[in-house]
Amino acid sequence: MARGGRDFESSLPADESAEGPPLAALEPASPILELVRKLKESISDKDRIINERTRELKEARRRLENIVASIGDAVLVLGPEGTIETVNAAALELTGFDAGELL
């Protein structure tokens, strides 16, 4: 109940709420609808770009993993902290360790 014993929601017409009229009741050229349309378009564009970049990164990682695996010399890939993140078969053969011991 609002102050003075009056219920604000019940004082509005049936098709409106405290947030305003339903979107369908706004004029087609309404600045609010145009902003909503642009926001939806922008979100859709961002989603498309993110999905595209994710796909590109996965493909680049797969190619890099294939290159490292096919190199005949021992390769150990270190992360920023200096920990071993990847080894190839030649590195395992040279060191005598298995991948579980090095990673």
C-alpha positions as CSV (number, residue, x, y, z in Angstrom):
1,M,0.0,0.0,0.0
2,A,1.3,3.5,-0.8
3,R,1.0,6.3,1.6
4,G,-2.4,7.5,2.4
5,G,-3.9,4.0,2.1
6,R,-3.9,4.0,-1.7
7,D,-2.4,1.1,-3.7
8,F,-0.4,2.7,-6.5
9,E,-0.5,-0.4,-8.7
10,S,-4.3,-0.7,-8.6
11,S,-4.6,3.0,-9.6
12,L,-3.0,2.3,-13.0
13,P,-5.0,1.2,-16.0
14,A,-5.0,-2.5,-16.5
15,D,-2.6,-2.5,-19.3
16,E,0.1,-0.5,-17.5
17,S,2.4,-1.1,-14.6
18,A,4.6,1.0,-12.4
19,E,7.3,0.6,-15.1
20,G,5.1,2.3,-17.7
21,P,3.0,1.1,-20.7
22,P,3.8,-2.2,-22.3
23,L,6.3,-2.0,-25.2
24,A,3.6,-2.8,-27.7
25,A,1.7,0.4,-26.7
26,L,4.7,2.6,-27.6
27,E,4.9,4.2,-31.0
28,P,7.0,2.2,-33.6
29,A,9.3,5.2,-33.9
30,S,9.7,5.5,-30.2
31,P,13.3,6.3,-29.1
32,I,13.1,3.7,-26.4
33,L,12.2,1.0,-28.9
34,E,14.9,2.1,-31.2
35,L,17.4,1.9,-28.3
36,V,16.2,-1.6,-27.4
37,R,16.5,-2.7,-31.1
38,K,20.1,-1.3,-31.3
39,L,21.0,-2.9,-28.0
40,K,19.7,-6.3,-29.1
41,E,21.6,-5.9,-32.4
42,S,24.8,-5.0,-30.6
43,I,24.5,-8.0,-28.3
44,S,23.9,-10.2,-31.2
45,D,27.0,-8.8,-33.0
46,K,29.1,-9.3,-29.9
47,D,27.9,-12.9,-29.5
48,R,28.8,-13.6,-33.1
49,I,32.2,-12.1,-32.7
50,I,32.9,-14.0,-29.5
51,N,31.8,-17.3,-31.1
52,E,34.0,-16.6,-34.2
53,R,37.0,-15.8,-32.1
54,T,36.5,-18.8,-29.9
55,R,36.4,-21.0,-33.0
56,E,39.5,-19.4,-34.4
57,L,41.4,-19.9,-31.1
58,K,40.4,-23.5,-30.9
59,E,41.6,-24.1,-34.4
60,A,44.9,-22.3,-33.7
61,R,45.5,-24.3,-30.6
62,R,44.8,-27.6,-32.5
63,R,47.3,-26.6,-35.2
64,L,49.9,-25.7,-32.6
65,E,49.4,-29.0,-30.8
66,N,49.8,-30.8,-34.1
67,I,53.0,-28.9,-34.9
68,V,54.6,-29.6,-31.5
69,A,53.6,-33.3,-31.6
70,S,55.2,-33.7,-35.1
71,I,58.5,-32.1,-34.3
72,G,61.3,-34.6,-34.2
73,D,63.3,-32.7,-31.6
74,A,62.4,-32.6,-27.9
75,V,59.9,-29.8,-27.1
76,L,58.8,-28.7,-23.7
77,V,56.4,-25.8,-23.6
78,L,56.5,-23.8,-20.4
79,G,53.8,-21.7,-19.0
80,P,54.2,-18.2,-17.5
81,E,55.0,-19.7,-14.1
82,G,57.7,-21.9,-15.6
83,T,55.7,-25.1,-15.3
84,I,55.7,-27.6,-18.1
85,E,52.4,-27.4,-20.0
86,T,53.1,-29.5,-23.0
87,V,55.7,-32.1,-24.1
88,N,56.1,-34.0,-27.3
89,A,57.0,-37.6,-27.8
90,A,60.6,-36.8,-28.5
91,A,61.0,-35.1,-25.2
92,L,59.4,-38.1,-23.4
93,E,61.8,-40.4,-25.2
94,L,64.8,-38.2,-24.4
95,T,64.0,-37.8,-20.7
96,G,62.7,-41.3,-20.1
97,F,59.7,-39.8,-18.2
98,D,56.1,-40.2,-19.1
99,A,53.8,-37.2,-19.7
100,G,52.1,-37.6,-16.3
101,E,55.5,-37.2,-14.5
102,L,56.4,-34.0,-16.4
103,L,53.0,-32.2,-16.5
